[in-house]
Amino acid sequence: MRVPFSIMLVATLLMAAPAQAQDLAATCHASSSYDVTLRPQGVLFDRPTPAPMRVEVHDGSLRTDGVAVVLTAPQQDRLSVFERDLRALAPRVRQVAQNGVDMAAQALREETAGLGLATATRTEFDRRLAAHASELKQRIAGSQSTHDWQGDLIQQYANQVSADLMPLVAGDLGQQAINAAMSGDLQAAANLRDRAGSLATTLQPRLQQRMQALRPQIEALCPAIQRLARLQQGLRDARGQPLNLLQVGAAGGDAATAPSD
């Protein structure tokens, strides 16, 4: 398994709290070894190994590793519904992801509001944060593939945001420490230096806790994901093996029950 299915679609939520991935991953109890790309002419599922490495679904037709699969009429209908439902799920996922960006940005603003930063620092922090949030939401809106949001790419983006914002806050706290030391308050200066040094590590768990408020929106996606799992049941690849584009665990209820043809 590469990434949980629900989270490879909503991985963009990790901009402010990368460690939230595993917690949210368990929400819909679903996983896939494939990446998914929505194309004008169908949906592509691909993975490095094992076969089938490319599964193409379009308008009731199925190709696995370039070989057309013969389907019954009910199977074609079910595959058409699968593609339709998957495409309908995508904008819902994007909306949840964008809501997550807004929630994370607001959480960062509220967390930094209590640090006593200079007005100029707060203004610049808000400007940079708004720019990062806007850029990320645009990337979410334009993304058509989970290849855009694999783990290392998510972490790299989160690191870029942190590298831009955290030094700004730490620098302000450092200046406050210098000012306190020059005024003779050495204890306050030491506290401020410690606070600046531990800012990133202390901020992350608080952001993770705040992001729990997004869980109901993730849970609302689970029935659609479980329905996709049911729709694929009974479909086989060109070699006659179960397709298994998506796996849902026991907590997914009756997701493993195949509809009758």
BALOBA-1460 file (C-alpha; in Angstrom, 3 decimals):
// residues 261
<rec num="1" residu="m" x="0.000" y="0.000" z="0.000"/>
<rec num="2" residu="r" x="1.309" y="3.447" z="-0.813"/>
<rec num="3" residu="v" x="-1.102" y="5.753" z="0.989"/>
<rec num="4" residu="p" x="-4.642" y="5.392" z="2.356"/>
<rec num="5" residu="f" x="-7.164" y="6.084" z="-0.401"/>
<rec num="6" residu="s" x="-9.098" y="8.784" z="1.435"/>
<rec num="7" residu="i" x="-5.920" y="10.554" z="2.436"/>
<rec num="8" residu="m" x="-4.157" y="10.333" z="-0.894"/>
<rec num="9" residu="l" x="-7.102" y="12.401" z="-2.108"/>
<rec num="10" residu="v" x="-7.061" y="14.840" z="0.794"/>
<rec num="11" residu="a" x="-3.357" y="14.875" z="1.498"/>
<rec num="12" residu="t" x="-3.315" y="18.591" z="0.911"/>
<rec num="13" residu="l" x="-4.668" y="18.995" z="4.410"/>
<rec num="14" residu="l" x="-1.142" y="18.429" z="5.669"/>
<rec num="15" residu="m" x="0.136" y="21.936" z="4.914"/>
<rec num="16" residu="a" x="0.228" y="22.955" z="8.561"/>
<rec num="17" residu="a" x="0.165" y="19.620" z="10.379"/>
<rec num="18" residu="p" x="1.991" y="16.835" z="8.493"/>
<rec num="19" residu="a" x="1.826" y="14.418" z="11.436"/>
<rec num="20" residu="q" x="-1.968" y="14.426" z="11.151"/>
<rec num="21" residu="a" x="-1.771" y="12.030" z="8.187"/>
<rec num="22" residu="q" x="-1.937" y="8.737" z="10.023"/>
<rec num="23" residu="d" x="-4.751" y="9.882" z="12.287"/>
<rec num="24" residu="l" x="-6.910" y="11.034" z="9.393"/>
<rec num="25" residu="a" x="-5.846" y="7.991" z="7.358"/>
<rec num="26" residu="a" x="-7.803" y="5.688" z="9.628"/>
<rec num="27" residu="t" x="-11.037" y="7.654" z="9.310"/>
<rec num="28" residu="c" x="-12.474" y="5.863" z="6.270"/>
<rec num="29" residu="h" x="-10.498" y="2.624" z="6.734"/>
<rec num="30" residu="a" x="-9.654" y="2.571" z="3.035"/>
<rec num="31" residu="s" x="-6.413" y="2.181" z="1.130"/>
<rec num="32" residu="s" x="-5.097" y="1.744" z="-2.385"/>
<rec num="33" residu="s" x="-1.795" y="0.776" z="-3.964"/>
<rec num="34" residu="y" x="-2.635" y="2.973" z="-6.967"/>
<rec num="35" residu="d" x="-2.318" y="6.625" z="-7.778"/>
<rec num="36" residu="v" x="-5.402" y="8.118" z="-9.402"/>
<rec num="37" residu="t" x="-5.506" y="10.617" z="-12.270"/>
<rec num="38" residu="l" x="-8.723" y="12.143" z="-13.571"/>
<rec num="39" residu="r" x="-8.406" y="12.675" z="-17.321"/>
<rec num="40" residu="p" x="-10.827" y="14.046" z="-19.919"/>
<rec num="41" residu="q" x="-11.037" y="10.578" z="-21.429"/>
<rec num="42" residu="g" x="-11.415" y="8.391" z="-18.377"/>
<rec num="43" residu="v" x="-9.706" y="7.688" z="-15.079"/>
<rec num="44" residu="l" x="-6.208" y="6.221" z="-14.817"/>
<rec num="45" residu="f" x="-5.033" y="4.103" z="-11.888"/>
<rec num="46" residu="d" x="-1.286" y="3.436" z="-11.965"/>
<rec num="47" residu="r" x="1.386" y="1.939" z="-9.729"/>
<rec num="48" residu="p" x="4.994" y="0.743" z="-10.171"/>
<rec num="49" residu="t" x="4.235" y="-2.889" z="-9.297"/>
<rec num="50" residu="p" x="2.649" y="-5.482" z="-9.309"/>
<rec num="51" residu="a" x="0.604" y="-6.034" z="-12.456"/>
<rec num="52" residu="p" x="-1.701" y="-4.632" z="-13.491"/>
<rec num="53" residu="m" x="0.280" y="-1.427" z="-13.323"/>
<rec num="54" residu="r" x="-2.144" y="0.641" z="-15.427"/>
<rec num="55" residu="v" x="-5.901" y="0.409" z="-15.120"/>
<rec num="56" residu="e" x="-7.963" y="2.655" z="-17.384"/>
<rec num="57" residu="v" x="-11.676" y="3.192" z="-16.827"/>
<rec num="58" residu="h" x="-13.820" y="5.141" z="-19.259"/>
<rec num="59" residu="d" x="-17.553" y="5.123" z="-20.000"/>
<rec num="60" residu="g" x="-18.065" y="1.501" z="-18.962"/>
<rec num="61" residu="s" x="-14.886" y="0.149" z="-20.579"/>
<rec num="62" residu="l" x="-11.895" y="-1.309" z="-18.770"/>
<rec num="63" residu="r" x="-8.271" y="-1.753" z="-19.892"/>
<rec num="64" residu="t" x="-5.542" y="-3.233" z="-17.731"/>
<rec num="65" residu="d" x="-1.946" y="-2.846" z="-18.889"/>
<rec num="66" residu="g" x="-3.234" y="-1.974" z="-22.346"/>
<rec num="67" residu="v" x="-5.486" y="-5.017" z="-22.724"/>
<rec num="68" residu="a" x="-9.249" y="-4.504" z="-23.066"/>
<rec num="69" residu="v" x="-11.296" y="-6.495" z="-20.557"/>
<rec num="70" residu="v" x="-14.533" y="-8.115" z="-21.749"/>
<rec num="71" residu="l" x="-17.378" y="-7.084" z="-19.451"/>
<rec num="72" residu="t" x="-21.003" y="-8.042" z="-19.173"/>
<rec num="73" residu="a" x="-23.602" y="-5.304" z="-19.630"/>
<rec num="74" residu="p" x="-24.249" y="-5.069" z="-15.853"/>
<rec num="75" residu="q" x="-20.512" y="-4.830" z="-15.228"/>
<rec num="76" residu="q" x="-20.235" y="-2.037" z="-17.786"/>
<rec num="77" residu="d" x="-23.066" y="-0.200" z="-16.076"/>
<rec num="78" residu="r" x="-21.431" y="-0.644" z="-12.691"/>
<rec num="79" residu="l" x="-18.090" y="0.573" z="-14.020"/>
<rec num="80" residu="s" x="-19.783" y="3.655" z="-15.481"/>
<rec num="81" residu="v" x="-21.304" y="4.395" z="-12.074"/>
<rec num="82" residu="f" x="-17.884" y="3.853" z="-10.453"/>
<rec num="83" residu="e" x="-16.294" y="6.451" z="-12.751"/>
<rec num="84" residu="r" x="-19.182" y="8.867" z="-12.290"/>
<rec num="85" residu="d" x="-19.082" y="8.568" z="-8.502"/>
<rec num="86" residu="l" x="-15.304" y="8.950" z="-8.390"/>
<rec num="87" residu="r" x="-15.493" y="12.131" z="-10.457"/>
<rec num="88" residu="a" x="-18.310" y="13.427" z="-8.239"/>
<rec num="89" residu="l" x="-16.194" y="12.766" z="-5.154"/>
<rec num="90" residu="a" x="-13.239" y="14.827" z="-6.409"/>
<rec num="91" residu="p" x="-14.771" y="18.321" z="-5.943"/>
<rec num="92" residu="r" x="-16.038" y="17.330" z="-2.503"/>
<rec num="93" residu="v" x="-12.529" y="16.279" z="-1.552"/>
<rec num="94" residu="r" x="-11.072" y="19.500" z="-2.921"/>
<rec num="95" residu="q" x="-13.545" y="21.522" z="-0.867"/>
<rec num="96" residu="v" x="-12.609" y="19.682" z="2.316"/>
<rec num="97" residu="a" x="-8.937" y="20.196" z="1.515"/>
<rec num="98" residu="q" x="-9.445" y="23.914" z="0.953"/>
<rec num="99" residu="n" x="-11.420" y="24.141" z="4.180"/>
<rec num="100" residu="g" x="-8.449" y="22.492" z="5.866"/>
<rec num="101" residu="v" x="-6.118" y="25.150" z="4.487"/>
<rec num="102" residu="d" x="-8.384" y="27.907" z="5.793"/>
<rec num="103" residu="m" x="-8.621" y="26.189" z="9.172"/>
<rec num="104" residu="a" x="-4.850" y="25.748" z="9.406"/>
<rec num="105" residu="a" x="-4.194" y="29.357" z="8.435"/>
<rec num="106" residu="q" x="-6.654" y="30.628" z="11.018"/>
<rec num="107" residu="a" x="-5.104" y="28.389" z="13.658"/>
<rec num="108" residu="l" x="-1.649" y="29.790" z="12.878"/>
<rec num="109" residu="r" x="-2.949" y="33.344" z="13.133"/>
<rec num="110" residu="e" x="-4.554" y="32.644" z="16.494"/>
<rec num="111" residu="e" x="-1.493" y="30.857" z="17.854"/>
<rec num="112" residu="t" x="0.854" y="33.687" z="16.903"/>
<rec num="113" residu="a" x="-1.555" y="36.374" z="18.135"/>
<rec num="114" residu="g" x="-0.621" y="35.536" z="21.719"/>
<rec num="115" residu="l" x="3.121" y="35.885" z="21.218"/>
<rec num="116" residu="g" x="3.253" y="39.647" z="21.630"/>
<rec num="117" residu="l" x="4.851" y="40.191" z="18.237"/>
<rec num="118" residu="a" x="5.566" y="43.642" z="16.898"/>
<rec num="119" residu="t" x="2.916" y="45.134" z="14.634"/>
<rec num="120" residu="a" x="5.223" y="45.030" z="11.629"/>
<rec num="121" residu="t" x="6.000" y="41.353" z="12.268"/>
<rec num="122" residu="r" x="2.321" y="40.430" z="12.583"/>
<rec num="123" residu="t" x="1.512" y="42.290" z="9.377"/>
<rec num="124" residu="e" x="4.281" y="40.547" z="7.442"/>
<rec num="125" residu="f" x="3.380" y="37.165" z="8.944"/>
<rec num="126" residu="d" x="-0.254" y="37.558" z="7.897"/>
<rec num="127" residu="r" x="0.784" y="38.640" z="4.401"/>
<rec num="128" residu="r" x="3.069" y="35.643" z="3.886"/>
<rec num="129" residu="l" x="0.575" y="33.227" z="5.395"/>
<rec num="130" residu="a" x="-2.227" y="34.511" z="3.160"/>
<rec num="131" residu="a" x="0.032" y="34.133" z="0.102"/>
<rec num="132" residu="h" x="0.922" y="30.530" z="1.006"/>
<rec num="133" residu="a" x="-2.720" y="29.643" z="1.693"/>
<rec num="134" residu="s" x="-3.849" y="31.184" z="-1.595"/>
<rec num="135" residu="e" x="-1.152" y="29.352" z="-3.561"/>
<rec num="136" residu="l" x="-1.997" y="26.033" z="-1.936"/>
<rec num="137" residu="k" x="-5.724" y="26.435" z="-2.557"/>
<rec num="138" residu="q" x="-5.004" y="27.181" z="-6.214"/>
<rec num="139" residu="r" x="-2.893" y="24.030" z="-6.442"/>
<rec num="140" residu="i" x="-5.717" y="22.037" z="-4.875"/>
<rec num="141" residu="a" x="-8.250" y="23.466" z="-7.302"/>
<rec num="142" residu="g" x="-6.103" y="22.593" z="-10.307"/>
<rec num="143" residu="s" x="-4.915" y="19.165" z="-9.195"/>
<rec num="144" residu="q" x="-6.262" y="16.158" z="-11.082"/>
<rec num="145" residu="s" x="-3.886" y="13.490" z="-9.781"/>
<rec num="146" residu="t" x="-2.717" y="12.059" z="-6.477"/>
<rec num="147" residu="h" x="0.787" y="12.137" z="-7.990"/>
<rec num="148" residu="d" x="0.686" y="15.836" z="-7.066"/>
<rec num="149" residu="w" x="0.437" y="15.034" z="-3.352"/>
<rec num="150" residu="q" x="2.663" y="12.110" z="-2.524"/>
<rec num="151" residu="g" x="4.270" y="12.044" z="0.918"/>
<rec num="152" residu="d" x="7.658" y="13.613" z="0.193"/>
<rec num="153" residu="l" x="6.094" y="16.403" z="-1.854"/>
<rec num="154" residu="i" x="3.655" y="17.209" z="0.947"/>
<rec num="155" residu="q" x="6.445" y="17.299" z="3.525"/>
<rec num="156" residu="q" x="8.625" y="19.429" z="1.280"/>
<rec num="157" residu="y" x="5.840" y="21.958" z="0.841"/>
<rec num="158" residu="a" x="5.139" y="22.022" z="4.576"/>
<rec num="159" residu="n" x="8.858" y="22.566" z="5.203"/>
<rec num="160" residu="q" x="8.920" y="25.466" z="2.736"/>
<rec num="161" residu="v" x="6.007" y="27.160" z="4.476"/>
<rec num="162" residu="s" x="7.585" y="26.614" z="7.882"/>
<rec num="163" residu="a" x="10.969" y="27.903" z="6.676"/>
<rec num="164" residu="d" x="9.313" y="31.094" z="5.466"/>
<rec num="165" residu="l" x="7.114" y="31.795" z="8.497"/>
<rec num="166" residu="m" x="8.870" y="30.448" z="11.583"/>
<rec num="167" residu="p" x="12.115" y="32.479" z="11.319"/>
<rec num="168" residu="l" x="10.019" y="35.633" z="11.108"/>
<rec num="169" residu="v" x="8.341" y="34.826" z="14.432"/>
<rec num="170" residu="a" x="11.507" y="33.489" z="16.044"/>
<rec num="171" residu="g" x="13.410" y="36.611" z="14.994"/>
<rec num="172" residu="d" x="10.838" y="38.833" z="16.670"/>
<rec num="173" residu="l" x="10.988" y="36.788" z="19.871"/>
<rec num="174" residu="g" x="14.772" y="36.927" z="19.709"/>
<rec num="175" residu="q" x="14.656" y="40.719" z="19.495"/>
<rec num="176" residu="q" x="12.306" y="40.776" z="22.467"/>
<rec num="177" residu="a" x="14.867" y="38.683" z="24.374"/>
<rec num="178" residu="i" x="17.646" y="41.130" z="23.518"/>
<rec num="179" residu="n" x="15.512" y="44.040" z="24.654"/>
<rec num="180" residu="a" x="14.692" y="42.252" z="27.910"/>
<rec num="181" residu="a" x="18.363" y="41.479" z="28.552"/>
<rec num="182" residu="m" x="19.379" y="45.068" z="27.876"/>
<rec num="183" residu="s" x="16.783" y="46.234" z="30.381"/>
<rec num="184" residu="g" x="18.200" y="43.848" z="32.993"/>
<rec num="185" residu="d" x="15.449" y="41.212" z="32.963"/>
<rec num="186" residu="l" x="17.655" y="38.201" z="32.325"/>
<rec num="187" residu="q" x="14.996" y="35.654" z="33.251"/>
<rec num="188" residu="a" x="12.542" y="37.103" z="30.738"/>
<rec num="189" residu="a" x="15.315" y="37.140" z="28.145"/>
<rec num="190" residu="a" x="16.092" y="33.458" z="28.777"/>
<rec num="191" residu="n" x="12.405" y="32.525" z="28.587"/>
<rec num="192" residu="l" x="11.996" y="34.333" z="25.285"/>
<rec num="193" residu="r" x="15.065" y="32.649" z="23.807"/>
<rec num="194" residu="d" x="13.766" y="29.248" z="24.871"/>
<rec num="195" residu="r" x="10.375" y="30.073" z="23.425"/>
<rec num="196" residu="a" x="11.907" y="31.088" z="20.106"/>
<rec num="197" residu="g" x="14.050" y="27.951" z="19.961"/>
<rec num="198" residu="s" x="11.178" y="25.556" z="20.632"/>
<rec num="199" residu="l" x="8.548" y="27.387" z="18.604"/>
<rec num="200" residu="a" x="8.224" y="24.870" z="15.762"/>
<rec num="201" residu="t" x="8.048" y="21.799" z="17.999"/>
<rec num="202" residu="t" x="5.569" y="23.316" z="20.460"/>
<rec num="203" residu="l" x="3.361" y="24.777" z="17.764"/>
<rec num="204" residu="q" x="2.842" y="21.574" z="15.784"/>
<rec num="205" residu="p" x="0.908" y="19.561" z="18.414"/>
<rec num="206" residu="r" x="-1.390" y="22.500" z="19.069"/>
<rec num="207" residu="l" x="-2.091" y="22.796" z="15.347"/>
<rec num="208" residu="q" x="-2.746" y="19.064" z="15.128"/>
<rec num="209" residu="q" x="-5.280" y="19.359" z="17.915"/>
<rec num="210" residu="r" x="-7.026" y="22.246" z="16.182"/>
<rec num="211" residu="m" x="-7.170" y="20.291" z="12.918"/>
<rec num="212" residu="q" x="-9.271" y="17.616" z="14.634"/>
<rec num="213" residu="a" x="-12.205" y="19.925" z="13.952"/>
<rec num="214" residu="l" x="-11.924" y="18.860" z="10.309"/>
<rec num="215" residu="r" x="-12.672" y="15.221" z="11.133"/>
<rec num="216" residu="p" x="-16.471" y="15.429" z="10.606"/>
<rec num="217" residu="q" x="-15.894" y="16.712" z="7.081"/>
<rec num="218" residu="i" x="-13.559" y="13.762" z="6.384"/>
<rec num="219" residu="e" x="-16.082" y="11.337" z="7.866"/>
<rec num="220" residu="a" x="-18.752" y="12.706" z="5.548"/>
<rec num="221" residu="l" x="-16.689" y="11.414" z="2.595"/>
<rec num="222" residu="c" x="-16.508" y="7.847" z="3.908"/>
<rec num="223" residu="p" x="-19.854" y="6.573" z="2.564"/>
<rec num="224" residu="a" x="-18.897" y="7.616" z="-0.970"/>
<rec num="225" residu="i" x="-15.514" y="5.894" z="-0.644"/>
<rec num="226" residu="q" x="-17.148" y="2.736" z="0.690"/>
<rec num="227" residu="r" x="-19.626" y="2.809" z="-2.199"/>
<rec num="228" residu="l" x="-16.711" y="2.896" z="-4.645"/>
<rec num="229" residu="a" x="-15.288" y="-0.183" z="-2.951"/>
<rec num="230" residu="r" x="-18.594" y="-2.001" z="-3.372"/>
<rec num="231" residu="l" x="-18.932" y="-1.021" z="-7.029"/>
<rec num="232" residu="q" x="-15.546" y="-2.511" z="-7.953"/>
<rec num="233" residu="q" x="-16.308" y="-5.877" z="-6.377"/>
<rec num="234" residu="g" x="-16.574" y="-8.712" z="-8.893"/>
<rec num="235" residu="l" x="-14.619" y="-6.834" z="-11.565"/>
<rec num="236" residu="r" x="-11.472" y="-8.562" z="-12.828"/>
<rec num="237" residu="d" x="-8.430" y="-7.546" z="-14.803"/>
<rec num="238" residu="a" x="-7.338" y="-8.980" z="-18.153"/>
<rec num="239" residu="r" x="-5.716" y="-11.926" z="-16.375"/>
<rec num="240" residu="g" x="-8.894" y="-12.776" z="-14.508"/>
<rec num="241" residu="q" x="-7.658" y="-11.516" z="-11.153"/>
<rec num="242" residu="p" x="-9.824" y="-9.306" z="-8.872"/>
<rec num="243" residu="l" x="-9.324" y="-5.656" z="-9.768"/>
<rec num="244" residu="n" x="-8.859" y="-4.363" z="-6.204"/>
<rec num="245" residu="l" x="-8.438" y="-0.694" z="-7.011"/>
<rec num="246" residu="l" x="-9.544" y="0.094" z="-3.489"/>
<rec num="247" residu="q" x="-9.526" y="-1.900" z="-0.270"/>
<rec num="248" residu="v" x="-11.782" y="-1.124" z="2.669"/>
<rec num="249" residu="g" x="-11.121" y="-2.669" z="6.081"/>
<rec num="250" residu="a" x="-13.567" y="-4.284" z="8.452"/>
<rec num="251" residu="a" x="-14.604" y="-0.905" z="9.844"/>
<rec num="252" residu="g" x="-15.936" y="-0.103" z="6.393"/>
<rec num="253" residu="g" x="-18.999" y="-2.238" z="7.168"/>
<rec num="254" residu="d" x="-20.436" y="-4.050" z="4.150"/>
<rec num="255" residu="a" x="-18.015" y="-2.442" z="1.719"/>
<rec num="256" residu="a" x="-16.649" y="-5.864" z="0.764"/>
<rec num="257" residu="t" x="-20.014" y="-7.167" z="-0.345"/>
<rec num="258" residu="a" x="-20.224" y="-7.340" z="-4.125"/>
<rec num="259" residu="p" x="-23.337" y="-6.228" z="-5.917"/>
<rec num="260" residu="s" x="-25.001" y="-8.911" z="-8.007"/>
<rec num="261" residu="d" x="-24.739" y="-8.698" z="-11.804"/>
